[in-house]
Amino acid sequence: SDDGLRWRENPTPVLAAGDRTNLMATRPGGHYRAYTRHRDMWRTLGSRAIYLTESSDFHQWSDPELVLRPDLADPPDVEFYGMAVFERHGWQMGLLEYWYSATDRIEIHLVLSRDGRHWMRPCRTPFIANTHDWNRAWLSPASNGPVQIGDQLVFYINGRLTSHSYDSAQQDSSIGLASLGVDRFCAFVGTTGGDWLSRPLVWPGGDLQVNADTRQSFVSHPTMVNGQLGVEVLAADGTPLCDWSGERQARFHGNTVARTQLDPGVVKWPGNRSLGDLTGQEIRLRWHLQHARLYTFGASV
């Protein structure tokens, strides 16, 4: 369709996909991407797994390529039932349907990739778990990624209280949502104190911006920011820059995602100096966290 109102039927199937297929809402590298199954997976793997197929024109698709399967760190009854993939800040993120075949239960795990082919699983616990009666058996994500509403990323999900081994008359399915603060997938956390040092990076310009929370506790009042985030600037070889470190380091107090508001989280050095003054220089950032969580940082440009 050219306008979404008048449609033409393609005479033949365009994609020989499995019965669990998710098409990405974006086109990485200009290609359509679908994460699906392979018709020979039972013969070659003996279980469900995740395959990738691509197309430049939506008519001719590549042979499905195996990109993710259970490994020896997974329980022996686990299979990968399906996966929806979305892009966020240069990462591709997968909402993996993690199926325990022995109990016929699916939970959603979060997996990460730079290219959509090589996937990392830094946390093997549920991203969205079977925590309620209405989703106690199955959880399935929408094909698209999250929708940003105010200060939250909202994930729409399908939940079932019975497994698919039941006949259709006994199944009960619901639509729900899960949410988290914008880009708060993981964090560096310092309680009574903690430091970490970034890799060398060439500062692209503009202010340093953080997604951070300097409350002592997640359950504290959103404005009870009694912690601190300190930032020092070092040369690429690790030598502190005297005007940007030590007593002249930057200090941030705040909660940038709170009460439906998004604070830009601009970090300034004494004298209201901006990291934009070091545009084009190769630097490292040393972070000091005290009752603080640092989720992301970047440049305002």
VENVEN-V579394 format. One record per residue. PHI is phi in whole degrees, 0 to 359 (NA if undefined). PSI is psi in whole degrees, -180 to 180 (NA if undefined). NEAR is the number of other C-alpha atoms within 12 Angstrom. Layout:
phi:PHI psi:PSI near:NEAR
phi:PHI psi:PSI near:NEAR
//
This chain:
phi:NA psi:143 near:9
phi:267 psi:-22 near:7
phi:230 psi:-1 near:7
phi:80 psi:1 near:7
phi:248 psi:-43 near:7
phi:251 psi:128 near:8
phi:237 psi:146 near:9
phi:244 psi:138 near:10
phi:270 psi:132 near:9
phi:281 psi:132 near:11
phi:289 psi:-21 near:7
phi:230 psi:156 near:9
phi:300 psi:144 near:12
phi:260 psi:-20 near:17
phi:218 psi:119 near:30
phi:272 psi:81 near:24
phi:254 psi:167 near:30
phi:282 psi:179 near:25
phi:277 psi:6 near:16
phi:229 psi:96 near:29
phi:229 psi:132 near:32
phi:235 psi:124 near:37
phi:266 psi:132 near:32
phi:294 psi:144 near:32
phi:284 psi:-19 near:22
phi:248 psi:175 near:21
phi:236 psi:84 near:21
phi:301 psi:129 near:25
phi:64 psi:18 near:14
phi:82 psi:8 near:14
phi:248 psi:144 near:23
phi:288 psi:142 near:26
phi:228 psi:136 near:40
phi:232 psi:136 near:43
phi:255 psi:123 near:45
phi:213 psi:-160 near:40
phi:243 psi:169 near:36
phi:246 psi:141 near:34
phi:295 psi:-20 near:24
phi:257 psi:14 near:20
phi:294 psi:-32 near:23
phi:292 psi:-37 near:14
phi:287 psi:-40 near:10
phi:270 psi:-33 near:13
phi:246 psi:-31 near:21
phi:79 psi:12 near:17
phi:200 psi:172 near:27
phi:283 psi:145 near:35
phi:206 psi:179 near:37
phi:253 psi:129 near:43
phi:238 psi:152 near:40
phi:243 psi:134 near:40
phi:229 psi:146 near:35
phi:231 psi:158 near:33
phi:208 psi:144 near:24
phi:267 psi:-18 near:17
phi:231 psi:1 near:15
phi:72 psi:6 near:20
phi:248 psi:-44 near:18
phi:255 psi:122 near:18
phi:243 psi:146 near:23
phi:288 psi:159 near:26
phi:298 psi:136 near:22
phi:303 psi:132 near:29
phi:248 psi:128 near:27
phi:294 psi:125 near:28
phi:235 psi:-17 near:30
phi:202 psi:129 near:35
phi:214 psi:159 near:36
phi:300 psi:152 near:29
phi:235 psi:-171 near:17
phi:291 psi:-15 near:10
phi:278 psi:-9 near:12
phi:270 psi:152 near:18
phi:302 psi:151 near:16
phi:295 psi:-21 near:15
phi:267 psi:2 near:22
phi:280 psi:137 near:28
phi:229 psi:158 near:35
phi:261 psi:107 near:43
phi:283 psi:-35 near:40
phi:181 psi:173 near:42
phi:203 psi:131 near:48
phi:259 psi:139 near:44
phi:236 psi:137 near:44
phi:222 psi:162 near:38
phi:257 psi:142 near:28
phi:207 psi:113 near:24
phi:52 psi:48 near:15
phi:84 psi:-5 near:14
phi:254 psi:150 near:21
phi:255 psi:129 near:30
phi:243 psi:133 near:33
phi:249 psi:134 near:43
phi:261 psi:94 near:43
phi:274 psi:124 near:46
phi:279 psi:105 near:48
phi:262 psi:106 near:44
phi:256 psi:122 near:37
phi:270 psi:102 near:26
phi:291 psi:-30 near:24
phi:295 psi:-36 near:14
phi:253 psi:-1 near:19
phi:54 psi:55 near:25
phi:229 psi:136 near:32
phi:241 psi:131 near:42
phi:239 psi:167 near:40
phi:252 psi:124 near:39
phi:253 psi:152 near:34
phi:259 psi:128 near:32
phi:234 psi:158 near:36
phi:230 psi:148 near:32
phi:206 psi:152 near:25
phi:269 psi:-29 near:20
phi:237 psi:-2 near:21
phi:83 psi:-1 near:37
phi:246 psi:-39 near:29
phi:253 psi:114 near:22
phi:250 psi:141 near:28
phi:251 psi:145 near:23
phi:233 psi:74 near:24
phi:291 psi:-21 near:15
phi:225 psi:118 near:16
phi:256 psi:42 near:22
phi:240 psi:161 near:17
phi:298 psi:136 near:22
phi:280 psi:-42 near:31
phi:231 psi:122 near:35
phi:253 psi:166 near:32
phi:278 psi:76 near:31
phi:259 psi:-6 near:21
phi:231 psi:166 near:18
phi:296 psi:-39 near:17
phi:290 psi:-18 near:24
phi:236 psi:26 near:32
phi:291 psi:-21 near:26
phi:257 psi:-44 near:34
phi:223 psi:146 near:39
phi:225 psi:131 near:47
phi:226 psi:134 near:43
phi:276 psi:158 near:42
phi:295 psi:157 near:34
phi:295 psi:-30 near:31
phi:274 psi:172 near:27
phi:278 psi:-161 near:32
phi:287 psi:159 near:30
phi:253 psi:129 near:24
phi:277 psi:122 near:20
phi:234 psi:108 near:19
phi:62 psi:-122 near:18
phi:261 psi:16 near:24
phi:237 psi:147 near:25
phi:263 psi:121 near:23
phi:253 psi:124 near:25
phi:255 psi:118 near:31
phi:274 psi:136 near:25
phi:224 psi:156 near:34
phi:256 psi:134 near:29
phi:233 psi:145 near:36
phi:232 psi:146 near:32
phi:262 psi:-3 near:27
phi:230 psi:155 near:27
phi:277 psi:173 near:27
phi:281 psi:-2 near:23
phi:283 psi:-15 near:18
phi:284 psi:152 near:14
phi:288 psi:164 near:10
phi:298 psi:-28 near:12
phi:292 psi:-22 near:10
phi:262 psi:-8 near:13
phi:280 psi:145 near:19
phi:224 psi:124 near:22
phi:234 psi:143 near:24
phi:225 psi:159 near:23
phi:253 psi:130 near:20
phi:224 psi:-175 near:22
phi:218 psi:153 near:25
phi:232 psi:149 near:31
phi:218 psi:157 near:24
phi:212 psi:162 near:24
phi:301 psi:149 near:33
phi:309 psi:123 near:32
phi:59 psi:26 near:30
phi:259 psi:57 near:27
phi:284 psi:-35 near:26
phi:202 psi:168 near:19
phi:206 psi:154 near:20
phi:278 psi:130 near:29
phi:238 psi:131 near:30
phi:235 psi:127 near:28
phi:267 psi:-92 near:24
phi:283 psi:-6 near:20
phi:158 psi:147 near:21
phi:184 psi:144 near:22
phi:234 psi:153 near:25
phi:208 psi:155 near:21
phi:240 psi:129 near:26
phi:285 psi:166 near:24
phi:289 psi:162 near:19
phi:299 psi:140 near:19
phi:212 psi:149 near:24
phi:269 psi:118 near:22
phi:290 psi:124 near:30
phi:280 psi:-13 near:20
phi:122 psi:164 near:21
phi:82 psi:180 near:21
phi:287 psi:157 near:27
phi:280 psi:127 near:34
phi:240 psi:141 near:29
phi:234 psi:150 near:38
phi:253 psi:103 near:37
phi:213 psi:161 near:44
phi:218 psi:114 near:44
phi:253 psi:32 near:43
phi:280 psi:152 near:34
phi:291 psi:-29 near:29
phi:217 psi:152 near:23
phi:298 psi:-27 near:21
phi:266 psi:3 near:12
phi:292 psi:161 near:17
phi:303 psi:140 near:17
phi:306 psi:-25 near:21
phi:258 psi:5 near:22
phi:275 psi:73 near:21
phi:263 psi:76 near:27
phi:268 psi:7 near:24
phi:260 psi:-169 near:32
phi:206 psi:145 near:34
phi:240 psi:117 near:43
phi:255 psi:144 near:40
phi:227 psi:124 near:40
phi:248 psi:151 near:38
phi:252 psi:131 near:41
phi:238 psi:157 near:32
phi:290 psi:167 near:27
phi:301 psi:-28 near:21
phi:275 psi:2 near:17
phi:96 psi:1 near:20
phi:283 psi:125 near:21
phi:296 psi:139 near:23
phi:275 psi:120 near:25
phi:301 psi:-36 near:14
phi:277 psi:-1 near:23
phi:231 psi:10 near:32
phi:217 psi:-179 near:26
phi:61 psi:-131 near:22
phi:291 psi:-15 near:17
phi:258 psi:22 near:21
phi:288 psi:163 near:31
phi:278 psi:149 near:33
phi:227 psi:133 near:32
phi:236 psi:133 near:37
phi:233 psi:127 near:33
phi:161 psi:177 near:34
phi:224 psi:104 near:41
phi:282 psi:-14 near:37
phi:235 psi:99 near:34
phi:200 psi:137 near:31
phi:56 psi:46 near:16
phi:67 psi:8 near:18
phi:248 psi:148 near:18
phi:246 psi:115 near:25
phi:273 psi:133 near:22
phi:298 psi:-17 near:24
phi:63 psi:43 near:31
phi:286 psi:132 near:31
phi:254 psi:128 near:36
phi:238 psi:150 near:29
phi:265 psi:163 near:27
phi:311 psi:141 near:21
phi:83 psi:14 near:13
phi:61 psi:33 near:17
phi:278 psi:144 near:20
phi:254 psi:149 near:26
phi:295 psi:-13 near:39
phi:299 psi:-19 near:25
phi:294 psi:-17 near:20
phi:253 psi:24 near:26
phi:305 psi:132 near:20
phi:86 psi:-7 near:14
phi:269 psi:148 near:20
phi:273 psi:121 near:24
phi:223 psi:172 near:28
phi:230 psi:152 near:29
phi:245 psi:127 near:35
phi:256 psi:126 near:31
phi:252 psi:137 near:35
phi:240 psi:120 near:34
phi:244 psi:126 near:35
phi:228 psi:114 near:32
phi:48 psi:55 near:33
phi:214 psi:154 near:39
phi:230 psi:127 near:42
phi:250 psi:117 near:42
phi:268 psi:-54 near:28
phi:214 psi:160 near:26
phi:216 psi:157 near:28
phi:189 psi:-176 near:27
phi:261 psi:150 near:25
phi:283 psi:-9 near:20
phi:279 psi:NA near:13
//
